[in-house]
Amino acid sequence: MRIFLGNFSVEAEIASSTLSHAVGLMGRSIPEDFGMLFLFPHTVRTLFWTFGMREAMDIIFIDDRWRIV
């Protein structure tokens, strides 16, 4: 899925299951314009553990109205 934020876009893999949330991008080499969109069935407070990440990453939190918060 391609996600657009103004003039910037990123190809994103969807993580919507408990397993995909736990594994995330761990241990993978990814291109600079690739990311993962974590979807939850309701608003949650969560933590992201970046163990096993090979590249630096940014995290953006989006609320239930699709606003960056």
C-alpha positions as CSV (number, residue, x, y, z in Angstrom):
1,M,0.0,0.0,0.0
2,R,1.4,3.4,-0.9
3,I,0.8,6.1,1.7
4,F,1.0,9.8,0.9
5,L,1.8,12.6,3.4
6,G,2.0,15.9,1.5
7,N,4.9,15.6,-1.0
8,F,6.3,12.5,0.6
9,S,5.1,8.9,0.1
10,V,6.1,5.5,1.5
11,E,5.3,2.0,0.5
12,A,3.8,0.4,3.7
13,E,3.2,-3.2,4.7
14,I,0.0,-3.5,6.9
15,A,0.4,-5.1,10.3
16,S,-3.0,-5.9,11.7
17,S,-2.6,-9.2,13.6
18,T,-1.0,-9.8,17.0
19,L,1.7,-11.8,15.2
20,S,2.5,-9.1,12.7
21,H,2.5,-6.5,15.5
22,A,5.1,-8.7,17.4
23,V,7.4,-9.4,14.4
24,G,7.1,-6.1,12.7
25,L,10.2,-5.4,10.5
26,M,12.5,-7.3,12.8
27,G,15.6,-8.7,11.1
28,R,14.7,-7.3,7.6
29,S,16.7,-5.0,5.4
30,I,14.2,-2.4,4.0
31,P,14.5,0.4,1.5
32,E,14.4,4.0,2.7
33,D,10.9,4.6,1.4
34,F,9.4,1.5,3.0
35,G,7.5,1.3,6.3
36,M,4.9,-0.6,8.2
37,L,1.4,0.6,9.2
38,F,0.3,-0.9,12.5
39,L,-3.5,-1.1,12.7
40,F,-5.4,-1.8,15.9
41,P,-9.1,-2.5,16.3
42,H,-9.5,0.4,18.8
43,T,-7.4,3.2,20.2
44,V,-4.6,1.8,22.3
45,R,-1.5,3.0,24.1
46,T,1.3,0.9,23.0
47,L,5.1,0.6,23.0
48,F,7.3,-0.3,20.1
49,W,10.4,-2.3,20.7
50,T,13.0,-1.9,17.9
51,F,15.1,-4.9,18.7
52,G,16.6,-6.5,15.5
53,M,16.1,-3.4,13.4
54,R,19.0,-3.0,10.9
55,E,18.2,0.6,9.9
56,A,17.2,3.8,11.7
57,M,13.5,4.3,11.7
58,D,10.9,7.0,12.5
59,I,7.6,6.4,14.3
60,I,4.6,8.4,13.5
61,F,1.4,8.0,15.7
62,I,-1.9,8.5,13.9
63,D,-5.2,8.9,15.9
64,D,-8.6,7.4,15.0
65,R,-9.3,10.5,12.8
66,W,-6.1,9.9,10.8
67,R,-4.3,12.9,12.3
68,I,-0.6,12.8,13.1
69,V,-0.4,13.3,16.9
